[in-house]
Amino acid sequence: MKIGFKLNGKNVEFDSPPETRLADILKGSAKIQSLRTSCYRGLCRGCSIFFNGDLVSSCLIPAFQARDAEIVTYEGISRLNEIEDILKGFDDTGYEPCDYCRPGKIMTLHSILESSMEPDNHQVLEAFEGINCSCTDLSTLLSSVKAGAYYRRRRRRDRNS
């Protein structure tokens, strides 16, 4: 079955059985390096993508549902200027997620900041639920989210001035 969609701004098409998981197409055929497919239950968030604007676990999406969708991976959002806000927040707080969970955490944090410029601890902890990695120190993570939110607010304020 031919499955066409927009991936990080480019139209792509893959030939795949419809029951194949989108994560497998992205990781295999599309060669998306940032995806981690470890749980296949949508819990670890290692395969997070923006699917038509919503943050989802690509391991839960059958390939046929991707037809005509707009998909953005870590590789796509890493080109955005707004990602600098998150990285500055990490630097300010000394937060260094490992290479394994870094893409999923940045995707999740970007999603949080797109919906709330001042997320509270409950929102953050709920969003990061399931991303369990030994590099994760919740107190530093919360501090880095607050710092990233500060930079995002400042960027938007400066842009509007």
C-alpha positions in Angstrom: 0.0 0.0 0.0 1.3 3.4 -0.9 1.2 5.8 2.0 2.0 9.5 1.4 2.3 12.2 3.9 4.3 15.4 4.7 7.4 14.7 6.8 9.3 17.6 8.2 7.9 19.8 5.5 8.6 17.5 2.6 6.1 15.3 0.7 7.1 11.6 1.0 5.6 8.3 0.0 6.4 4.8 1.2 5.2 1.4 0.2 4.1 -0.5 3.3 1.6 -2.9 4.6 -1.2 -0.9 6.3 -0.8 -2.6 9.7 2.9 -1.5 9.9 3.4 1.0 12.7 4.3 4.5 11.7 7.3 4.4 14.0 8.8 1.5 12.0 8.3 3.4 8.7 9.8 6.6 10.2 12.8 4.8 11.8 13.3 2.3 8.9 12.3 3.6 5.5 12.5 7.4 6.4 15.7 7.0 8.3 14.6 9.2 11.2 17.5 8.9 13.6 15.9 10.4 16.7 13.1 7.9 17.1 13.4 5.3 19.8 11.1 2.4 19.7 11.5 0.6 23.0 8.1 0.0 24.5 5.6 -0.1 21.6 2.9 0.9 24.1 3.1 4.7 23.9 4.5 5.0 27.4 8.2 5.8 27.0 7.7 8.7 24.5 10.9 7.8 22.7 9.0 7.8 19.4 7.2 11.1 19.9 6.2 13.0 16.8 3.8 15.9 16.0 1.0 14.3 14.0 -1.2 17.0 12.5 0.0 19.3 15.3 -0.6 16.9 18.2 2.2 15.3 20.2 1.7 11.5 19.9 3.7 8.3 20.2 4.3 7.1 16.6 4.4 3.4 17.8 0.6 3.6 18.4 -0.3 4.8 14.9 -0.9 2.2 12.1 0.8 3.4 8.9 -2.5 3.7 7.0 -3.6 6.5 9.3 -0.6 8.6 8.3 -2.0 9.0 4.7 -2.1 12.8 4.0 -1.0 13.7 7.5 1.6 16.3 8.4 4.3 14.7 10.6 7.1 16.6 12.3 9.9 14.7 14.1 12.7 15.9 16.4 14.7 16.5 13.2 12.0 18.9 12.0 11.6 20.9 15.2 15.3 21.0 15.9 15.5 23.6 13.0 13.1 26.0 14.8 14.5 29.0 16.7 12.2 28.2 19.6 14.2 25.1 20.4 17.0 27.5 21.6 14.7 28.5 24.5 14.6 24.8 25.6 18.4 24.3 25.2 19.1 27.6 27.1 16.8 26.3 29.9 18.8 23.0 30.0 22.1 24.9 30.1 21.0 27.3 32.8 20.0 24.5 35.1 22.7 22.0 34.2 20.1 19.6 32.9 21.7 17.1 30.5 19.3 14.4 29.3 21.1 11.5 27.7 21.1 11.0 23.9 18.5 8.3 24.2 15.7 10.3 25.8 16.8 13.8 24.7 14.6 14.0 21.5 11.5 12.8 23.3 12.0 15.2 26.2 12.6 18.1 23.9 9.5 17.2 21.8 7.5 17.0 25.0 8.8 20.2 26.4 8.2 22.0 23.1 4.6 20.8 23.2 4.1 22.0 26.7 5.5 25.5 25.9 3.3 25.7 22.8 0.2 25.2 24.9 1.2 27.1 28.1 3.8 29.8 28.5 3.8 29.3 32.3 3.3 25.6 32.9 2.8 24.5 36.5 4.6 21.5 38.0 1.5 19.3 37.7 1.3 19.9 33.9 5.0 19.2 33.5 5.0 16.0 35.6 1.9 14.7 33.8 3.4 15.5 30.3 6.6 13.7 31.2 4.9 10.7 32.9 6.3 7.6 31.3 9.6 9.1 30.2 11.7 7.2 32.8 15.4 7.4 32.2 18.1 7.2 34.8 19.3 10.6 33.5 16.1 12.2 34.8 16.2 14.2 38.0 12.7 15.6 38.4 13.7 18.6 40.3 16.3 19.7 37.6 13.8 18.8 34.9 11.2 21.1 36.5 13.7 23.9 36.8 14.8 23.5 33.2 11.1 23.7 32.1 10.6 26.9 34.0 13.8 28.3 32.5 12.8 27.3 29.0 9.4 28.9 29.6 11.1 32.1 30.7 13.1 32.2 27.5 10.1 31.4 25.3 8.1 34.2 26.9 11.0 36.6 26.5 11.4 35.6 22.8 7.7 36.1 22.1 7.6 39.4 24.0 10.6 40.7 22.0 9.1 39.5 18.7 5.9 41.5 19.5 7.7 44.7 20.5 
